[in-house]
Amino acid sequence: MVEDICGWTALAGHRADFAPLRGTQTADVAIIGGGFTGLAAARQLAALRPSARIALIDGKRIGEGASARNSGFAVANESPGHAQLHTDSGLASYRTMNRLDHAGVAELRQLTGQLGIDCQWEDTGSIHAAHDPANFDRLRHHAETFQRLRIDARLIEGKDLHSRLGTSFYSLGVESRGGALLQPAKLAQGLATTLPDQVTCYDNSPVRRIDRDGAGWLLELAGGTITAPQVIVAVNAFFPRLALKSLRLFPLALTASLTRPLTAEEEAQIGHAPSWGVLSPQSLGATMRLTQDRRILIRNTAEYRPSGIDSRRLDSRVQVHADGLAKRFPFLQRDAIAYSWSGSICISRNAKPVFEQSQPGLFLCGGYNASGVSRGSIMGKLIADYACGQDNPLLSDALSLIKPNLIPPRPFFDFGVKLRMAAERRAARPER
Ligand SMILES: Cc1cc2nc3c(=O)[nH]c(=O)nc-3n(C[C@H](O)[C@H](O)[C@H](O)COP(=O)(O)OP(=O)(O)OC[C@H]3O[C@@H](n4cnc5c(N)ncnc54)[C@H](O)[C@@H]3O)c2cc1C
């Protein structure tokens, strides 16, 4: 049976634990969730309110949830596949999100430089690429859209693409600039360990309930309680478990594998291609990377399984990863896989995030599909701006975003989403 070990976290090395929250505590602001959103919110709150006491609370280890378990794309130019770009409002909405995503990448670029966070940051952008000719029109549409929006992008075809990637699996790609590739666990760890002193971090402190407490809020945890006039909830896929946004947001379980470093012979087989990141034009197609430390990452499963992926299921998903690797790099078999893991993303029916003050002093931020590295980093910063009564153009952008659509109640939703994903999985099969 495969053990669920996030390769990025294993390779980042162990950081010291933060003590769990115990007893009766108070804070000026409590942030629930220590992923990119919570980390960004904590840093910005500390900057805006230098004397405030800020608590950053995570149910497991700060920075080791989806923020460490992703594929490491700081996405700047999301696939325009789902956007209603033929309408003025669809185009305006894509532009707004695109501005926010670019701002998220810029924020992370600046922080990694300023704080000296070594996370294998590369300003390489990403390539949307397809194997199946049925997806070529979709890619041409990506390229035209990027051009219309003045995003730096170009089509790469045939031999050029093969030598760029070191595999002949893909035949057409759209390379776009602005985004970055990185080692996500190292980034999250670097951001957590450089927070200002007025932020108290708590690992292994799951919040069980959020209740009103006079003018503020009371959080109930296994080992204690904390009260705060303001609370920011940044728990991503776990909003519904806190009975928040359960008719707007839902989780998807993803799995990924990372190989050992390529051998000298394997390097020769791929023509010593420089590192790259490939995204699929199909929402359930494979995400692939050739990393700076010469490993290959594959993420080619996604499913609606709110309880997560157990070891038995992970075992069968790893076979799907091995098949995906063998299609692209026939010399790489299952035993080249060094680490495999699962993680959850948070999604809404219309792919829009939550960004709001749902009740006085209770702020909710999350739900970015698979773009939360850059998006979580900017939205987390902006939710802190919002909580502090700031005003700036990016905050106006975030507040102007369309809200997530309603979903039907369970079990109707469960049935519908499984049917829809089965159809999407069939359509994406050649790209998995
Ligand atoms: C396999 C995979 C690949 C992905 N690839 C990419 C990619 O390449 N690029 C990209 O941009 N995005 C990607 N994503 C999505 C990305 O990881 C998320 O969008 C991002 O991590 C969201 O950040 P966040 O801080 O909002 O949430 P998270 O990182 O999920 O953090 C939420 C935190 O809240 C904590 N928490 C939950 N419930 C409670 C509770 N009750 N009490 C206390 N704490 C709680 C969790 O332990 C967790 O640490 C991927 C995700 C997965 C799983």
The ligand as an SDF file (V2000), in Angstrom:
LIG
                    3D

 53 58  0  0  0  0  0  0  0  0999 V2000
   -2.6960   18.1260   -5.7640 C   0  0  0  0  0  0  0  0  0  0  0  0
   -2.9860   19.6040   -5.8360 C   0  0  0  0  0  0  0  0  0  0  0  0
   -2.4220   20.3500   -6.8540 C   0  0  0  0  0  0  0  0  0  0  0  0
   -2.6550   21.7440   -6.9120 C   0  0  0  0  0  0  0  0  0  0  0  0
   -1.9550   22.4890   -7.8070 N   0  0  0  0  0  0  0  0  0  0  0  0
   -1.9890   23.8340   -7.7250 C   0  0  0  0  0  0  0  0  0  0  0  0
   -1.0970   24.6330   -8.4870 C   0  0  0  0  0  0  0  0  0  0  0  0
   -0.2070   24.1490   -9.1710 O   0  0  0  0  0  0  0  0  0  0  0  0
   -1.2250   25.9890   -8.3980 N   0  0  0  0  0  0  0  0  0  0  0  0
   -2.1520   26.5780   -7.5860 C   0  0  0  0  0  0  0  0  0  0  0  0
   -2.2300   27.8030   -7.5570 O   0  0  0  0  0  0  0  0  0  0  0  0
   -2.9780   25.8390   -6.8220 N   0  0  0  0  0  0  0  0  0  0  0  0
   -2.9040   24.4860   -6.8450 C   0  0  0  0  0  0  0  0  0  0  0  0
   -3.6820   23.7420   -6.0210 N   0  0  0  0  0  0  0  0  0  0  0  0
   -4.6290   24.4400   -5.1250 C   0  0  0  0  0  0  0  0  0  0  0  0
   -3.9120   25.1810   -3.9970 C   0  0  0  0  0  0  0  0  0  0  0  0
   -3.1110   24.2990   -3.2770 O   0  0  0  0  0  0  0  0  0  0  0  0
   -4.9550   25.8370   -3.0850 C   0  0  0  0  0  0  0  0  0  0  0  0
   -5.8010   26.6400   -3.8660 O   0  0  0  0  0  0  0  0  0  0  0  0
   -4.2920   26.6820   -2.0210 C   0  0  0  0  0  0  0  0  0  0  0  0
   -3.4880   25.8790   -1.1900 O   0  0  0  0  0  0  0  0  0  0  0  0
   -5.3530   27.4000   -1.2150 C   0  0  0  0  0  0  0  0  0  0  0  0
   -4.7270   28.0390   -0.1140 O   0  0  0  0  0  0  0  0  0  0  0  0
   -5.5600   28.2970    1.2020 P   0  0  0  0  0  0  0  0  0  0  0  0
   -4.6600   28.9260    2.1760 O   0  0  0  0  0  0  0  0  0  0  0  0
   -6.8050   29.0220    0.8710 O   0  0  0  0  0  0  0  0  0  0  0  0
   -6.0160   26.8610    1.7060 O   0  0  0  0  0  0  0  0  0  0  0  0
   -5.1540   25.6070    2.2100 P   0  0  0  0  0  0  0  0  0  0  0  0
   -3.8070   25.5900    1.6590 O   0  0  0  0  0  0  0  0  0  0  0  0
   -6.0440   24.4270    1.9770 O   0  0  0  0  0  0  0  0  0  0  0  0
   -5.0670   25.8990    3.7520 O   0  0  0  0  0  0  0  0  0  0  0  0
   -6.1930   25.7860    4.6000 C   0  0  0  0  0  0  0  0  0  0  0  0
   -5.6870   25.3770    5.9690 C   0  0  0  0  0  0  0  0  0  0  0  0
   -6.8110   25.3660    6.8640 O   0  0  0  0  0  0  0  0  0  0  0  0
   -6.5970   24.3310    7.7870 C   0  0  0  0  0  0  0  0  0  0  0  0
   -7.9020   23.9880    8.3800 N   0  0  0  0  0  0  0  0  0  0  0  0
   -8.9540   23.4060    7.7810 C   0  0  0  0  0  0  0  0  0  0  0  0
   -9.9810   23.2780    8.6560 N   0  0  0  0  0  0  0  0  0  0  0  0
   -9.5560   23.8080    9.8180 C   0  0  0  0  0  0  0  0  0  0  0  0
  -10.1390   23.9520   11.0930 C   0  0  0  0  0  0  0  0  0  0  0  0
  -11.3950   23.5290   11.3690 N   0  0  0  0  0  0  0  0  0  0  0  0
   -9.4090   24.5280   12.0830 N   0  0  0  0  0  0  0  0  0  0  0  0
   -8.1470   24.9720   11.8550 C   0  0  0  0  0  0  0  0  0  0  0  0
   -7.5450   24.8390   10.6450 N   0  0  0  0  0  0  0  0  0  0  0  0
   -8.2250   24.2630    9.6550 C   0  0  0  0  0  0  0  0  0  0  0  0
   -5.9740   23.2170    6.9720 C   0  0  0  0  0  0  0  0  0  0  0  0
   -5.2500   22.3070    7.8020 O   0  0  0  0  0  0  0  0  0  0  0  0
   -5.0760   23.9730    6.0100 C   0  0  0  0  0  0  0  0  0  0  0  0
   -3.7430   24.0530    6.4500 O   0  0  0  0  0  0  0  0  0  0  0  0
   -3.5090   22.3640   -5.9490 C   0  0  0  0  0  0  0  0  0  0  0  0
   -4.0690   21.6000   -4.9300 C   0  0  0  0  0  0  0  0  0  0  0  0
   -3.8170   20.2330   -4.8660 C   0  0  0  0  0  0  0  0  0  0  0  0
   -4.4290   19.4370   -3.7480 C   0  0  0  0  0  0  0  0  0  0  0  0
  1  2  1  0
  2  3  1  0
  2 52  2  0
  3  4  2  0
  4  5  1  0
  4 50  1  0
  5  6  2  0
  6  7  1  0
  6 13  1  0
  7  8  2  0
  7  9  1  0
  9 10  1  0
 10 11  2  0
 10 12  1  0
 12 13  2  0
 13 14  1  0
 14 15  1  0
 14 50  1  0
 15 16  1  0
 16 17  1  0
 16 18  1  0
 18 19  1  0
 18 20  1  0
 20 21  1  0
 20 22  1  0
 22 23  1  0
 23 24  1  0
 24 25  2  0
 24 26  1  0
 24 27  1  0
 27 28  1  0
 28 29  2  0
 28 30  1  0
 28 31  1  0
 31 32  1  0
 32 33  1  0
 33 34  1  0
 33 48  1  0
 34 35  1  0
 35 36  1  0
 35 46  1  0
 36 37  1  0
 36 45  1  0
 37 38  2  0
 38 39  1  0
 39 40  1  0
 39 45  2  0
 40 41  1  0
 40 42  2  0
 42 43  1  0
 43 44  2  0
 44 45  1  0
 46 47  1  0
 46 48  1  0
 48 49  1  0
 50 51  2  0
 51 52  1  0
 52 53  1  0
M  END
$$$$
